[in-house]
C-alpha cells in the first residue's frame, strides 16, 4: 500500500482481503493515514488506530461511528506514510 498526493493505493490482495473481512475502504484509508505505525522485521509498517487516534478522528470531524469502526483494524504498508 502506497500513498501519493493524499491517495492510498491498495494491492489486489488488500482489496480482496478487506472485502472478505467486511472492512470498508474508508476505514482502511483512515487507518493508513492516521494509524500508529510500527516497523516490522520485513521492512514494512504495521498500522493500527489507538484510542488516542480514534479520539483525534472524532475531534477532526470524522463521524463517531466511522472512527469507532477503526478499532481492531490493522494493516501492513510498504512505506512510512
Buried (B, 14 or more C-beta within 10 A) or exposed (E): BEBEEEEBEBEEEBEEBBEEEEBEEEBBBBBBEBBBBEEEEEEBBBBBBEEEBBEBBBEEEBEEEBBBBBEEBEBEBEEEB
